[in-house]
Amino acid sequence: MAVPFIDIKRFEPGFLEKWETKVKELSAVAQFIGGAEVAELEKRLSEFTETKYAVACANGTDALQLALRAMGVGRGDTVLVPDSTFWATFEAVVNVGADPVTVDTNEVDLQMDFEEFKKAAEKYKPKAAILVHLYGWASAKVLEYRKFCNEKGVLLLEDGAQCFGVRIQNESIYKSALISTTSFYPAKVLGAAGDGGAVFTNDEALATMVRQLANHGRTSHYGHGSIGWNSRMDSLQAAFLNLSLDHIQARLDSRISIAKRYQKELPALGINVIEPPTGFTENGYCNANIFSLETRPKLEAHLKEKGIAFGIIYPGAMSDQPGAAGYGKFGDKNIARKICASILNLPLFAYMNDQEFDEVYSALKDFFK
């Protein structure tokens, strides 16, 4: 049987009926922008992430740009970013007028390398940095990053598009961040019916500025205190997300159970399974957003033959992208390039069933026997 890499159509019983009813209700009163659904979503997001403020916006890329702008990052500023990430992290820095410098990757946790980061901070004296929490966990040094940046006066933005639901030291990973973001792209752990994003912070001034910038810099309906843009979340996306939040723990638990099966059973096949740092499993849980292993070309062909879909989420380092030409790069080990050439992502999604797991396992066993 064929197994998809991800299936975002596996809704809980009655979910689609509730969604259809909600669409009719909102359409009947022409409630399409803002309103009660967005307010309710922001309240629930704040509670879930254990942050004081949650500001919904149009998409995850905008969330990054709003956070950077709110922190005062702009023309002439240097921002350190990981060399392993999605392009949006890099382009958000450029789009606010700042200059990104990529920092190489750590081979163990697949996140930005902390030691390289400290050296880059000393060399470039950045105004800000973006720490991206990849693969449903985060850097093993996330607390050290926060401490170092606070001591050095580097504004730290945490890109949490892949870590919704992750906990560390028994609290939401977003809770102690200066400012963080997420994406509600449909394939995310908490996905919308289209694009959406949010910014989280405990700083009232930052939250106020993010909200202002996301709505044309408005201070009143026809008063504009800053140059913003239109990044409002629409009511339908908020409604879909509110319905999805009712089931978020079940979806997370389902993902985690599959991830743990991979982690338990694949090493017996001789596969190098990449697991989250210890603190995330002992003090909370990893949402298993993306599961990774090393190996590639022949395995790709074998999985295709068996009907097993897979992902190669980051096929190239940021510094190797044509659009990155002319911007800074720190580190000469090229670990990010090595990782991008070796990682393969196996099927993992909410409500993936045992039969599907067994098909994936059987295909891998056949290949590695």
Residue frames as qw, qx, qy, qz and C-alpha x, y, z in Angstrom:
[[0.000, 0.886, 0.464, 0.000, 0.00, 0.00, 0.00],
 [0.343, 0.574, -0.038, 0.742, 1.08, 3.57, -0.65],
 [0.460, -0.650, -0.405, 0.450, 1.93, 5.75, 2.33],
 [0.215, 0.893, 0.097, 0.383, 1.85, 9.56, 2.05],
 [0.443, 0.242, -0.400, 0.765, 4.57, 11.73, 3.52],
 [0.093, 0.158, 0.493, -0.850, 1.89, 13.82, 5.18],
 [0.134, -0.493, -0.759, -0.404, -1.90, 13.70, 5.09],
 [0.035, 0.011, 0.332, -0.943, -3.68, 16.84, 6.28],
 [0.525, -0.197, -0.406, -0.722, -7.16, 15.48, 5.55],
 [0.509, -0.202, -0.824, 0.146, -7.40, 13.23, 8.61],
 [0.275, -0.432, 0.164, -0.843, -9.90, 15.17, 10.60],
 [0.138, 0.030, 0.858, -0.494, -11.57, 14.02, 13.78],
 [0.021, -0.497, -0.844, -0.199, -15.17, 12.72, 13.56],
 [0.062, -0.855, -0.497, 0.138, -17.53, 15.67, 13.19],
 [0.367, -0.453, 0.094, 0.807, -14.75, 18.19, 12.48],
 [0.139, 0.137, 0.548, 0.814, -15.78, 18.98, 8.91],
 [0.171, -0.689, -0.666, -0.228, -19.41, 19.36, 9.89],
 [0.359, -0.754, -0.269, 0.479, -18.46, 21.88, 12.59],
 [0.321, -0.266, 0.311, 0.854, -16.25, 23.71, 10.10],
 [0.044, 0.403, 0.660, 0.632, -19.04, 23.92, 7.51],
 [0.265, -0.795, -0.545, 0.042, -21.40, 25.27, 10.16],
 [0.395, -0.622, -0.057, 0.674, -18.86, 27.86, 11.26],
 [0.246, 0.011, 0.474, 0.845, -18.31, 29.03, 7.67],
 [0.095, -0.618, -0.657, -0.422, -22.06, 29.48, 7.22],
 [0.366, -0.784, -0.405, 0.296, -22.38, 31.39, 10.49],
 [0.366, -0.487, 0.121, 0.784, -19.53, 33.78, 9.72],
 [0.168, 0.181, 0.592, 0.767, -20.66, 34.28, 6.14],
 [0.118, -0.709, -0.676, -0.163, -24.23, 35.03, 7.20],
 [0.272, -0.899, -0.206, 0.275, -23.03, 38.01, 9.23],
 [0.544, 0.762, -0.100, 0.337, -20.17, 38.91, 6.86],
 [0.519, -0.798, 0.303, 0.050, -17.60, 38.49, 9.64],
 [0.879, 0.418, -0.077, 0.216, -14.47, 38.07, 7.53],
 [0.454, 0.504, -0.364, 0.638, -11.79, 40.26, 9.10],
 [0.037, -0.321, 0.553, -0.768, -10.97, 40.41, 12.82],
 [0.688, -0.340, -0.214, -0.605, -13.81, 39.94, 15.26],
 [0.750, -0.476, 0.309, -0.338, -14.57, 37.37, 17.93],
 [0.988, 0.117, -0.043, 0.096, -12.88, 34.40, 16.26],
 [0.543, 0.564, -0.337, 0.523, -9.51, 36.15, 16.01],
 [0.292, -0.659, 0.378, -0.581, -9.79, 37.47, 19.57],
 [0.912, -0.284, 0.181, -0.235, -10.65, 34.00, 20.85],
 [0.898, 0.304, -0.176, 0.266, -7.76, 32.46, 18.93],
 [0.269, 0.654, -0.407, 0.579, -5.25, 34.94, 20.34],
 [0.580, -0.556, 0.339, -0.488, -6.52, 34.24, 23.87],
 [0.987, -0.088, 0.109, -0.079, -6.20, 30.48, 23.40],
 [0.743, 0.487, -0.256, 0.381, -2.79, 30.75, 21.78],
 [0.053, -0.708, 0.424, -0.562, -1.55, 32.86, 24.66],
 [0.776, -0.412, 0.324, -0.350, -2.75, 30.26, 27.14],
 [0.987, 0.150, 0.000, 0.062, -1.30, 27.33, 25.19],
 [0.644, 0.515, -0.261, 0.502, 2.11, 28.94, 24.70],
 [0.607, -0.601, -0.324, 0.407, 2.15, 30.34, 28.26],
 [0.348, 0.129, 0.063, 0.926, 2.94, 33.82, 26.95],
 [0.067, 0.502, 0.436, -0.744, 1.23, 37.07, 27.91],
 [0.411, 0.628, -0.040, -0.660, 0.57, 38.20, 24.35],
 [0.504, 0.134, 0.767, 0.373, -0.25, 36.43, 21.10],
 [0.317, 0.610, -0.062, -0.724, -0.83, 38.46, 17.94],
 [0.706, 0.321, 0.619, 0.127, -2.30, 36.66, 14.95],
 [0.110, 0.641, -0.332, -0.683, -1.19, 37.67, 11.47],
 [0.722, 0.480, -0.165, -0.469, -1.45, 36.66, 7.82],
 [0.921, 0.257, -0.284, 0.074, 1.37, 34.10, 7.61],
 [0.830, -0.437, -0.023, 0.347, 4.55, 32.84, 9.24],
 [0.582, 0.282, 0.083, 0.758, 6.88, 34.93, 7.10],
 [0.117, -0.760, -0.119, -0.629, 5.04, 38.09, 8.05],
 [0.726, -0.672, -0.146, 0.008, 5.29, 37.01, 11.69],
 [0.764, -0.133, 0.003, 0.631, 9.08, 37.03, 11.39],
 [0.301, 0.456, 0.152, 0.823, 9.12, 40.43, 9.69],
 [0.386, -0.789, -0.214, -0.428, 6.70, 41.91, 12.20],
 [0.785, -0.558, -0.110, 0.246, 8.83, 40.66, 15.09],
 [0.647, 0.067, 0.064, 0.757, 12.03, 42.02, 13.54],
 [0.063, 0.624, 0.192, 0.755, 10.43, 45.40, 12.87],
 [0.563, -0.766, -0.221, -0.220, 8.97, 45.54, 16.38],
 [0.789, -0.416, -0.042, 0.451, 12.47, 44.96, 17.79],
 [0.003, -0.929, 0.140, 0.341, 13.73, 47.90, 15.76],
 [0.603, -0.176, 0.606, 0.488, 15.76, 45.84, 13.29],
 [0.511, 0.815, 0.208, -0.177, 16.23, 47.61, 9.98],
 [0.630, 0.732, -0.127, 0.227, 18.61, 49.13, 7.49],
 [0.206, 0.739, -0.526, 0.368, 22.27, 48.65, 8.32],
 [0.647, -0.464, 0.501, -0.339, 21.68, 46.08, 11.07],
 [0.362, 0.320, -0.869, -0.110, 23.28, 42.65, 11.04],
 [0.809, -0.204, 0.244, -0.494, 21.21, 39.59, 11.96],
 [0.033, -0.344, 0.937, 0.060, 22.71, 36.12, 12.52],
 [0.837, 0.101, 0.032, -0.536, 20.59, 33.29, 11.10],
 [0.728, -0.196, 0.653, 0.069, 21.06, 29.50, 10.79],
 [0.162, 0.415, -0.685, -0.576, 22.49, 28.09, 7.58],
 [0.119, -0.203, -0.958, -0.167, 19.97, 25.25, 7.94],
 [0.252, 0.425, 0.528, -0.691, 16.44, 26.61, 7.76],
 [0.423, 0.659, 0.599, 0.168, 13.62, 27.51, 5.37],
 [0.386, 0.358, 0.207, 0.825, 14.25, 30.48, 3.08],
 [0.230, -0.841, -0.351, -0.341, 11.64, 32.62, 4.87],
 [0.632, -0.657, -0.121, 0.394, 14.00, 33.07, 7.83],
 [0.531, -0.100, 0.253, 0.803, 16.68, 34.53, 5.58],
 [0.146, 0.494, 0.450, 0.729, 14.42, 36.64, 3.38],
 [0.337, -0.842, -0.421, -0.006, 12.57, 38.14, 6.35],
 [0.523, -0.558, 0.012, 0.644, 15.83, 39.76, 7.44],
 [0.319, 0.080, 0.439, 0.836, 16.45, 41.15, 3.96],
 [0.049, -0.657, -0.610, -0.440, 12.85, 42.33, 3.66],
 [0.353, -0.876, -0.279, 0.176, 13.18, 44.57, 6.73],
 [0.277, 0.925, -0.182, 0.187, 16.34, 46.10, 5.28],
 [0.541, -0.694, 0.474, 0.014, 18.87, 44.28, 7.47],
 [0.471, 0.577, -0.658, -0.113, 21.81, 42.08, 6.49],
 [0.946, -0.261, 0.101, -0.164, 21.70, 38.35, 7.30],
 [0.160, 0.607, -0.777, 0.046, 24.83, 36.36, 8.12],
 [0.918, -0.098, -0.296, -0.244, 24.45, 32.58, 8.11],
 [0.291, -0.589, 0.708, -0.260, 25.96, 30.48, 10.89],
 [0.450, 0.205, -0.847, -0.193, 26.77, 26.80, 10.43],
 [0.814, -0.297, -0.187, -0.463, 24.89, 23.85, 11.88],
 [0.376, -0.466, 0.755, -0.267, 25.58, 21.47, 14.76],
 [0.426, 0.180, -0.831, -0.309, 25.82, 17.83, 13.63],
 [0.058, -0.092, -0.926, 0.362, 24.21, 16.44, 16.76],
 [0.225, 0.512, 0.638, -0.530, 20.96, 18.39, 17.17],
 [0.365, 0.453, 0.608, 0.540, 20.80, 19.78, 13.58],
 [0.058, -0.950, -0.296, 0.083, 20.25, 23.31, 14.89],
 [0.281, 0.869, -0.230, 0.336, 22.47, 26.40, 14.63],
 [0.774, -0.025, -0.427, 0.466, 25.83, 25.65, 16.27],
 [0.397, -0.899, -0.179, 0.054, 26.15, 27.56, 19.55],
 [0.631, -0.457, 0.191, 0.596, 29.94, 27.72, 19.59],
 [0.407, 0.294, 0.446, 0.741, 30.04, 29.02, 16.02],
 [0.096, -0.852, -0.426, -0.288, 27.27, 31.47, 16.92],
 [0.495, -0.798, -0.071, 0.336, 29.28, 32.95, 19.78],
 [0.544, -0.195, 0.348, 0.738, 32.28, 33.45, 17.49],
 [0.219, 0.539, 0.528, 0.618, 30.08, 35.05, 14.83],
 [0.258, -0.902, -0.344, -0.031, 28.54, 37.37, 17.43],
 [0.541, -0.617, 0.102, 0.562, 32.01, 38.49, 18.46],
 [0.446, 0.031, 0.478, 0.756, 33.02, 39.16, 14.87],
 [0.072, 0.504, 0.559, 0.654, 29.88, 40.84, 13.51],
 [0.007, 0.179, 0.452, -0.874, 28.42, 42.51, 16.62],
 [0.121, -0.409, -0.733, -0.530, 24.86, 41.80, 15.40],
 [0.356, -0.244, 0.174, -0.885, 21.84, 43.75, 16.55],
 [0.803, -0.054, 0.270, -0.528, 19.73, 40.60, 16.48],
 [0.027, 0.246, -0.952, -0.183, 19.72, 36.88, 15.79],
 [0.799, -0.008, -0.109, -0.591, 17.11, 34.35, 14.74],
 [0.205, -0.244, 0.939, -0.128, 17.19, 30.94, 16.40],
 [0.681, 0.076, -0.390, -0.615, 15.08, 28.49, 14.39],
 [0.539, -0.203, 0.750, -0.325, 13.58, 25.51, 16.21],
 [0.522, 0.321, -0.609, -0.504, 13.65, 22.78, 13.57],
 [0.469, 0.080, -0.873, -0.102, 12.29, 19.23, 13.33],
 [0.682, -0.531, -0.390, -0.316, 9.86, 19.50, 16.23],
 [0.702, -0.503, -0.258, 0.433, 12.50, 20.25, 18.83],
 [0.075, 0.985, -0.106, 0.114, 15.15, 22.94, 19.30],
 [0.433, 0.593, -0.559, 0.386, 18.80, 23.51, 20.01],
 [0.744, -0.336, -0.504, 0.281, 20.15, 21.63, 23.01],
 [0.416, -0.101, -0.237, 0.872, 21.65, 25.02, 23.89],
 [0.053, -0.721, -0.459, -0.516, 18.44, 27.06, 23.67],
 [0.484, -0.831, -0.240, 0.134, 18.74, 28.28, 27.27],
 [0.596, -0.347, 0.156, 0.707, 22.39, 29.17, 26.71],
 [0.277, 0.446, 0.431, 0.734, 21.42, 31.10, 23.59],
 [0.237, -0.853, -0.372, -0.278, 18.95, 33.16, 25.58],
 [0.604, -0.704, -0.061, 0.370, 21.42, 33.84, 28.36],
 [0.575, -0.079, 0.284, 0.763, 24.26, 34.74, 25.98],
 [0.168, 0.575, 0.433, 0.674, 22.11, 37.08, 23.87],
 [0.367, -0.875, -0.305, -0.080, 20.72, 38.78, 26.94],
 [0.628, -0.584, 0.055, 0.511, 24.22, 39.37, 28.32],
 [0.471, -0.042, 0.400, 0.785, 25.60, 40.60, 24.99],
 [0.233, 0.551, 0.138, -0.789, 22.66, 42.82, 24.12],
 [0.107, 0.072, -0.779, -0.614, 21.71, 40.76, 21.05],
 [0.637, 0.106, 0.212, -0.734, 17.97, 40.72, 20.41],
 [0.110, -0.105, 0.977, 0.149, 16.93, 37.07, 20.01],
 [0.694, 0.168, -0.068, -0.697, 13.95, 36.17, 17.84],
 [0.352, -0.126, 0.927, -0.019, 12.92, 32.51, 17.95],
 [0.535, 0.190, -0.475, -0.672, 11.36, 31.08, 14.81],
 [0.398, -0.075, 0.846, -0.347, 8.97, 28.44, 16.13],
 [0.629, 0.259, -0.305, -0.666, 7.20, 27.44, 12.92],
 [0.686, 0.121, -0.705, -0.132, 8.10, 23.78, 13.56],
 [0.281, 0.077, -0.802, 0.521, 7.88, 23.57, 17.32],
 [0.520, -0.352, -0.008, -0.778, 4.24, 24.25, 18.24],
 [0.896, -0.320, -0.174, -0.254, 3.55, 22.13, 21.32],
 [0.704, 0.226, -0.501, 0.449, 7.18, 21.54, 22.24],
 [0.543, -0.822, 0.006, -0.171, 8.04, 21.83, 25.92],
 [0.618, 0.341, -0.488, 0.514, 11.37, 22.21, 27.69],
 [0.170, 0.071, -0.640, 0.746, 11.93, 22.11, 31.44],
 [0.023, -0.497, -0.837, 0.226, 8.21, 21.51, 31.84],
 [0.186, 0.698, 0.239, -0.649, 7.11, 24.71, 30.12],
 [0.651, 0.713, 0.258, 0.035, 6.21, 25.81, 26.61],
 [0.680, 0.024, 0.174, 0.712, 9.31, 26.55, 24.57],
 [0.158, 0.692, 0.261, 0.655, 7.78, 29.92, 23.68],
 [0.469, -0.800, -0.370, 0.064, 7.25, 30.95, 27.31],
 [0.532, -0.682, 0.042, 0.500, 10.68, 32.37, 28.14],
 [0.549, 0.312, 0.346, 0.694, 11.59, 33.72, 24.72],
 [0.064, -0.334, -0.056, 0.939, 11.94, 37.45, 24.23],
 [0.592, 0.447, 0.008, -0.671, 9.78, 37.15, 21.14],
 [0.328, -0.082, 0.910, 0.239, 8.88, 34.15, 18.99],
 [0.528, 0.306, -0.231, -0.758, 6.76, 33.27, 16.00],
 [0.505, 0.069, 0.860, 0.016, 4.89, 30.41, 14.42],
 [0.295, 0.167, -0.556, -0.759, 3.28, 29.50, 11.12],
 [0.619, 0.186, 0.612, -0.454, -0.16, 28.02, 10.56],
 [0.388, 0.364, -0.658, -0.532, 0.56, 26.82, 7.02],
 [0.862, -0.087, -0.108, -0.487, -1.79, 23.82, 6.53],
 [0.833, 0.162, -0.514, 0.125, 0.99, 21.21, 6.83],
 [0.042, 0.498, -0.592, 0.632, 2.15, 22.51, 10.23],
 [0.168, -0.139, -0.905, 0.364, 1.33, 20.80, 13.51],
 [0.183, 0.644, 0.543, -0.507, -1.42, 23.37, 14.06],
 [0.217, 0.057, 0.561, 0.797, -2.43, 24.18, 10.51],
 [0.364, 0.431, 0.230, -0.793, -5.05, 26.54, 9.12],
 [0.669, 0.506, 0.545, -0.010, -7.24, 26.17, 6.03],
 [0.499, 0.807, 0.018, 0.315, -4.83, 28.54, 4.29],
 [0.496, 0.344, -0.369, 0.707, -2.02, 30.81, 5.42],
 [0.477, -0.832, -0.121, -0.254, -1.70, 32.23, 8.91],
 [0.587, 0.231, -0.491, 0.601, 0.87, 33.04, 11.57],
 [0.493, -0.837, -0.209, -0.114, 1.35, 34.50, 15.03],
 [0.338, 0.528, -0.463, 0.626, 3.85, 36.34, 17.20],
 [0.710, -0.587, -0.386, 0.043, 4.28, 35.54, 20.90],
 [0.346, 0.418, -0.392, 0.742, 5.92, 37.66, 23.60],
 [0.450, -0.602, -0.568, 0.336, 5.69, 38.68, 27.24],
 [0.270, -0.224, -0.023, 0.936, 6.72, 42.25, 26.40],
 [0.261, 0.736, 0.538, -0.318, 3.73, 44.57, 26.13],
 [0.099, 0.753, -0.224, -0.611, 5.58, 47.17, 24.04],
 [0.097, -0.236, 0.842, 0.475, 6.69, 44.56, 21.51],
 [0.229, 0.424, 0.876, -0.001, 3.18, 43.11, 21.30],
 [0.203, 0.795, 0.297, -0.489, 1.66, 46.56, 20.80],
 [0.069, 0.634, -0.468, -0.612, 4.09, 47.37, 18.01],
 [0.176, 0.000, 0.932, 0.316, 3.54, 44.01, 16.28],
 [0.249, 0.611, 0.733, -0.165, -0.21, 44.56, 16.32],
 [0.150, 0.810, 0.024, -0.566, 0.19, 48.10, 15.01],
 [0.032, -0.476, 0.673, 0.565, 2.53, 47.10, 12.19],
 [0.227, 0.167, 0.942, 0.183, 0.26, 44.23, 11.13],
 [0.186, 0.752, 0.629, -0.065, -2.60, 46.68, 10.60],
 [0.373, 0.745, 0.200, 0.516, -1.03, 49.43, 8.46],
 [0.382, 0.125, -0.347, 0.847, 0.74, 50.99, 11.45],
 [0.309, -0.672, -0.373, -0.561, -2.61, 52.16, 12.80],
 [0.134, 0.002, -0.624, 0.770, -2.96, 53.99, 16.07],
 [0.454, 0.395, 0.461, -0.653, -6.60, 54.75, 15.25],
 [0.704, 0.476, 0.526, -0.001, -8.77, 53.97, 12.20],
 [0.539, 0.789, 0.088, 0.282, -7.30, 56.84, 10.19],
 [0.219, -0.898, 0.380, -0.043, -4.26, 57.46, 12.36],
 [0.934, 0.229, -0.182, 0.203, -0.97, 55.82, 11.43],
 [0.459, -0.847, 0.256, 0.080, 1.91, 55.93, 13.90],
 [0.397, -0.470, 0.699, 0.364, 4.30, 53.87, 11.78],
 [0.540, 0.419, -0.510, -0.523, 4.74, 52.36, 8.34],
 [0.586, -0.111, 0.783, -0.177, 3.25, 48.90, 8.53],
 [0.296, 0.120, -0.728, -0.607, 1.42, 46.73, 6.04],
 [0.779, -0.122, -0.003, -0.616, -1.67, 44.56, 5.87],
 [0.344, 0.217, -0.910, 0.083, -1.01, 41.31, 7.70],
 [0.577, -0.177, 0.392, -0.694, -4.33, 40.72, 9.41],
 [0.076, 0.040, 0.995, 0.046, -5.55, 37.16, 9.93],
 [0.470, -0.182, -0.370, -0.780, -9.02, 36.64, 8.51],
 [0.618, -0.252, 0.413, -0.620, -11.87, 35.29, 10.62],
 [0.937, 0.144, -0.183, -0.262, -12.26, 32.06, 8.69],
 [0.596, 0.383, -0.626, 0.325, -8.66, 31.03, 9.32],
 [0.167, -0.377, 0.601, -0.684, -9.06, 31.88, 12.99],
 [0.807, -0.100, 0.151, -0.563, -12.24, 29.82, 13.19],
 [0.882, 0.245, -0.401, -0.030, -10.54, 26.80, 11.59],
 [0.369, 0.403, -0.657, 0.520, -7.65, 27.11, 14.03],
 [0.453, -0.322, 0.445, -0.702, -9.99, 27.40, 16.99],
 [0.934, 0.008, -0.051, -0.354, -11.69, 24.16, 15.96],
 [0.762, 0.355, -0.498, 0.212, -8.28, 22.52, 15.50],
 [0.005, 0.502, -0.604, 0.619, -7.09, 23.65, 18.94],
 [0.790, -0.268, 0.184, -0.519, -9.88, 21.55, 20.42],
 [0.998, 0.067, -0.003, -0.011, -7.95, 18.51, 19.19],
 [0.310, 0.807, -0.480, 0.152, -4.35, 19.67, 19.38],
 [0.437, -0.532, 0.697, -0.202, -3.29, 17.37, 22.22],
 [0.879, 0.145, 0.442, -0.107, -4.67, 14.28, 20.49],
 [0.690, 0.712, -0.108, 0.070, -2.84, 15.27, 17.30],
 [0.014, 0.781, -0.591, 0.202, 0.40, 15.84, 19.17],
 [0.671, -0.314, 0.641, -0.200, 0.08, 12.53, 21.02],
 [0.893, 0.382, 0.229, -0.060, -0.50, 10.73, 17.72],
 [0.488, 0.791, -0.336, 0.150, 2.63, 12.24, 16.18],
 [0.250, -0.681, 0.640, -0.252, 4.70, 11.48, 19.24],
 [0.844, -0.112, 0.497, -0.167, 3.64, 7.84, 19.31],
 [0.844, 0.527, 0.035, 0.092, 4.76, 7.35, 15.71],
 [0.226, 0.831, -0.445, 0.247, 8.04, 9.20, 16.32],
 [0.513, -0.540, 0.622, -0.240, 8.78, 7.00, 19.30],
 [0.933, 0.145, 0.327, -0.046, 8.16, 3.87, 17.24],
 [0.635, 0.719, -0.203, 0.196, 10.65, 5.11, 14.66],
 [0.062, -0.779, 0.537, -0.318, 13.16, 5.91, 17.39],
 [0.711, -0.344, 0.565, -0.236, 12.70, 2.50, 19.02],
 [0.893, 0.195, 0.403, -0.038, 12.54, 0.20, 16.01],
 [0.624, 0.769, -0.133, 0.023, 14.74, 1.67, 13.27],
 [0.141, -0.770, 0.622, -0.030, 18.11, 1.42, 15.05],
 [0.767, -0.125, 0.628, -0.040, 17.73, -2.38, 14.86],
 [0.774, 0.585, 0.225, 0.089, 17.99, -2.01, 11.08],
 [0.668, -0.100, 0.135, 0.725, 21.28, -0.18, 11.41],
 [0.177, 0.777, 0.303, 0.523, 19.72, 3.20, 10.66],
 [0.321, -0.049, -0.335, 0.885, 21.18, 6.31, 12.24],
 [0.170, -0.773, -0.577, -0.203, 18.07, 7.81, 13.81],
 [0.187, 0.312, -0.209, 0.908, 18.32, 11.47, 14.77],
 [0.385, -0.632, -0.665, 0.096, 16.55, 12.15, 18.06],
 [0.114, -0.893, -0.051, -0.432, 15.70, 15.36, 19.91],
 [0.194, 0.482, -0.604, 0.604, 18.06, 16.60, 22.64],
 [0.359, -0.188, -0.861, 0.307, 17.60, 14.90, 25.99],
 [0.051, 0.161, 0.446, -0.879, 15.98, 17.82, 27.79],
 [0.468, 0.050, -0.255, -0.845, 13.02, 17.85, 25.44],
 [0.654, -0.129, -0.696, -0.268, 12.03, 14.27, 26.13],
 [0.425, -0.176, -0.736, 0.497, 12.72, 14.22, 29.86],
 [0.038, -0.280, -0.395, 0.874, 11.18, 17.57, 30.75],
 [0.501, 0.437, 0.100, -0.740, 8.37, 17.74, 28.25],
 [0.734, 0.254, 0.620, 0.112, 7.84, 16.32, 24.81],
 [0.084, -0.283, 0.537, 0.791, 8.81, 16.77, 21.22],
 [0.633, 0.413, 0.250, -0.605, 5.93, 17.24, 18.80],
 [0.579, -0.002, 0.752, 0.315, 7.73, 15.11, 16.20],
 [0.416, 0.722, 0.034, -0.552, 6.96, 17.59, 13.46],
 [0.683, 0.592, -0.401, -0.147, 9.49, 16.06, 11.10],
 [0.853, -0.370, 0.356, 0.090, 11.34, 12.82, 11.60],
 [0.385, 0.802, -0.437, -0.129, 14.83, 12.58, 10.11],
 [0.887, -0.242, 0.339, 0.201, 17.40, 9.93, 9.32],
 [0.012, -0.717, 0.530, 0.452, 20.66, 9.81, 7.44],
 [0.515, 0.064, 0.780, 0.349, 21.29, 8.13, 4.06],
 [0.344, 0.570, 0.075, -0.742, 19.96, 8.99, 0.60],
 [0.359, 0.391, -0.493, -0.689, 20.08, 8.40, -3.20],
 [0.295, 0.011, -0.928, -0.227, 19.50, 4.62, -3.44],
 [0.040, 0.329, 0.803, -0.495, 17.05, 4.75, -0.53],
 [0.345, 0.405, 0.046, -0.846, 15.02, 7.43, -2.33],
 [0.441, 0.223, -0.670, -0.554, 14.64, 5.18, -5.38],
 [0.208, -0.101, -0.965, 0.125, 13.71, 2.20, -3.21],
 [0.156, 0.371, 0.607, -0.685, 11.02, 4.10, -1.31],
 [0.424, 0.360, -0.219, -0.801, 9.53, 5.44, -4.54],
 [0.382, 0.109, -0.859, -0.325, 9.35, 1.90, -5.88],
 [0.182, -0.247, -0.903, 0.302, 7.54, 0.78, -2.73],
 [0.197, -0.687, -0.497, -0.492, 5.07, 3.68, -2.81],
 [0.512, -0.626, -0.369, 0.457, 6.45, 5.27, 0.38],
 [0.203, 0.882, 0.068, 0.420, 6.47, 9.05, 0.16],
 [0.661, -0.385, -0.201, 0.612, 9.24, 10.95, 1.89],
 [0.086, 0.993, 0.075, 0.035, 10.54, 14.48, 2.25],
 [0.654, 0.037, -0.078, 0.752, 13.85, 16.19, 1.72],
 [0.123, -0.893, -0.398, 0.173, 12.85, 19.31, 3.58],
 [0.068, -0.926, 0.220, 0.299, 16.04, 21.31, 3.23],
 [0.907, 0.309, 0.146, 0.246, 17.92, 20.16, 0.10],
 [0.564, 0.476, -0.102, 0.667, 20.42, 23.02, 0.32],
 [0.420, -0.431, -0.357, 0.714, 22.06, 25.36, 2.81],
 [0.113, 0.924, 0.283, -0.232, 20.89, 28.97, 2.90],
 [0.215, -0.739, 0.355, 0.530, 24.35, 30.24, 2.00],
 [0.367, -0.053, 0.781, 0.503, 24.28, 28.13, -1.19],
 [0.367, 0.716, 0.588, -0.085, 21.04, 29.65, -2.47],
 [0.426, 0.436, 0.287, 0.739, 21.46, 32.04, -5.44],
 [0.179, -0.863, -0.261, -0.394, 19.46, 34.65, -3.55],
 [0.664, -0.705, -0.050, 0.243, 21.99, 34.61, -0.71],
 [0.693, 0.285, 0.055, 0.660, 24.85, 35.78, -2.91],
 [0.149, 0.635, -0.057, 0.756, 26.50, 38.86, -1.50],
 [0.591, -0.699, 0.051, -0.400, 25.43, 38.26, 2.09],
 [0.090, -0.644, 0.710, -0.270, 27.63, 37.07, 4.94],
 [0.929, -0.095, -0.343, -0.105, 28.48, 33.49, 5.91],
 [0.249, -0.710, 0.595, -0.284, 30.31, 32.42, 9.07],
 [0.764, -0.229, 0.597, -0.085, 32.10, 29.08, 9.38],
 [0.388, 0.574, -0.603, -0.395, 34.04, 27.02, 6.87],
 [0.345, -0.153, 0.920, -0.106, 33.15, 23.48, 7.93],
 [0.476, 0.098, -0.500, -0.717, 30.03, 23.42, 5.72],
 [0.163, 0.075, 0.933, -0.313, 28.16, 21.14, 8.12],
 [0.524, 0.432, 0.310, -0.665, 24.84, 22.55, 6.90],
 [0.524, 0.483, -0.508, -0.483, 25.70, 21.50, 3.36],
 [0.147, 0.201, -0.968, 0.043, 26.63, 18.00, 4.55],
 [0.308, 0.227, 0.766, -0.517, 23.38, 17.62, 6.50],
 [0.556, 0.487, 0.026, -0.673, 21.27, 18.88, 3.61],
 [0.469, 0.430, -0.689, -0.348, 22.86, 16.21, 1.42],
 [0.218, 0.125, -0.957, 0.144, 22.14, 13.36, 3.83],
 [0.324, 0.132, 0.646, -0.678, 18.83, 13.92, 5.63],
 [0.314, -0.206, -0.732, -0.569, 15.67, 12.16, 4.52],
 [0.377, -0.079, 0.454, -0.804, 12.34, 12.69, 6.26],
 [0.072, -0.173, -0.976, -0.115, 10.00, 9.74, 6.72],
 [0.371, -0.528, -0.491, -0.585, 6.19, 9.87, 6.81],
 [0.275, -0.283, -0.686, 0.611, 4.91, 11.28, 10.09],
 [0.245, -0.313, -0.182, -0.899, 1.58, 13.00, 10.64],
 [0.440, -0.082, 0.553, -0.703, -1.34, 13.04, 13.03],
 [0.812, 0.148, 0.357, -0.437, -3.37, 9.81, 12.95],
 [0.450, 0.468, -0.734, -0.199, -0.86, 7.89, 10.86],
 [0.893, -0.247, 0.102, -0.361, -1.94, 4.32, 11.56],
 [0.637, -0.442, 0.626, 0.079, -0.07, 1.14, 12.47],
 [0.819, 0.374, 0.412, 0.142, -0.55, -0.39, 9.04],
 [0.409, 0.894, -0.086, 0.162, 1.10, 2.62, 7.42],
 [0.309, -0.788, 0.532, -0.039, 3.98, 2.50, 9.88],
 [0.796, -0.135, 0.584, 0.082, 4.43, -1.20, 9.18],
 [0.728, 0.638, 0.198, 0.154, 4.59, -0.48, 5.44],
 [0.142, 0.921, -0.329, 0.150, 7.33, 2.09, 5.98],
 [0.542, -0.582, 0.605, -0.052, 9.21, -0.22, 8.32],
 [0.872, 0.166, 0.454, 0.075, 8.91, -3.13, 5.89],
 [0.591, 0.788, -0.012, 0.173, 10.31, -1.02, 3.03],
 [0.072, -0.863, 0.472, -0.167, 13.22, 0.12, 5.15],
 [0.734, -0.345, 0.583, -0.043, 13.90, -3.40, 6.41],
 [0.855, 0.422, 0.282, 0.110, 13.94, -4.66, 2.84],
 [0.403, 0.870, -0.193, 0.209, 16.45, -1.96, 1.87],
 [0.140, -0.776, 0.553, -0.271, 18.81, -2.32, 4.84],
 [0.956, -0.199, 0.181, -0.118, 18.74, -6.11, 5.15]]
